[in-house]
Amino acid sequence: MAFTAAWTTAGCAIQLRKGENGTDAQTGGSGAGREAPRIDVEAAQAAVLAGRAVLVDVRSPESFRSQRAAGALLLPLEEIEKAPAAALFRLPAGKQPIFYCT
């Protein structure tokens, strides 16, 4: 399964992996193991405030409950890795997900 959303991270060690058809989830090329593109805090904030993006916290539920970015969604990395298709459907349609873990 290839993701149609552009995956961007803001400080996580998320890596692009091959989809079911052997291509990168983001680019459609082969390059599993490459780091996902990064975005700085100011650009991430601007995208969220403009309604183009959503922050996605990939930490544990405990960490999320303790402290999180305002408006962030919880989607633990473990859940993404276990069931990427199900994780994709939990994201708002039409918004770029910006993943963070710190």
N, C-alpha and C positions, 0 to 999 in steps of 0.2 A: 504494500500500500504506500503510495507516495503522498506526502502532505502537500496541500495546495497553499498553505499559509507560509509566509516568509518567517522563518524562525530567527529571532534575534535574542542575544543574551546581554545582560548587564552585570557581568561579574561572575558568571558560573562556569563550571568546567563541562558544559554540555557539548557534545560532539555530534556532528552529522554522521548518520549511519545509512547504510544501504537499505532501501525499501524492499518490498517483496519482489519487485521486478529487477532488482540489482542496481538501481540508480539512487543517487542522493535524494533525500526527501525534499531538499530545497531547490537544487539546481537541475536535477534530472541527469546529471553526469555521474561518473564513478569517482568516488573520493571519500569513502567511508573512513571515519577516524579523524577527519579534519574538524577543527574547532568551528563552531557556529559563529557567524558574524557578531561583532560586539557593537554596542551603542553607548555613548556617554550619557551621564545622568541628565544633562540639560536637554539633549535631543530626545531622550526617552520621555521626560516630563512634557516637552512640547508636543510630542505625538499623542500622549495620553490626553492632555488638555484639549487638543484639537479634535479628539474623538476618533483618531485614526488607529489607536493602539490600546491594548489592555496589558496591565502588569500581571504576570503570573508567577506566584511564589512557588518554587519547586522544593522547598524544604519540608520537614516533617510537620504534621499537624500541631505538635507540641510547640515547635518553634514559631509557627504561624500564629498560634494563640498568644504567645508571649509578646511578640512584636512583629509588625508588618508595615509595608507601605500602604498608605491610604488608598482604598479602592481596589487593592490587589485581590486576585482570585487565588485560591489554594488548589494546586495540582501537583502533588508530590512527584518528584522525578521517578521514584519507584513505580508509581502508577503509570506514568508515561511509558516507561520501559516495558512494563508487563502487558499493557494493552494500548498501543499507540492510537489505534483507530477510535477506541472509546474516549481516549484523552482528547483527541481532536474535536469530537462532538461536544465536549464540555466547554470549548472556547467559543466566545461570541463570534458569530459570522460577520465577515467583512472588516474585522479588526486585526491588526498585526499583533501577535502575541510577543511580549517582551518578557523573557524569563529572567528571574533573579533568585539568588540563594543566599545573599548576605545582607 
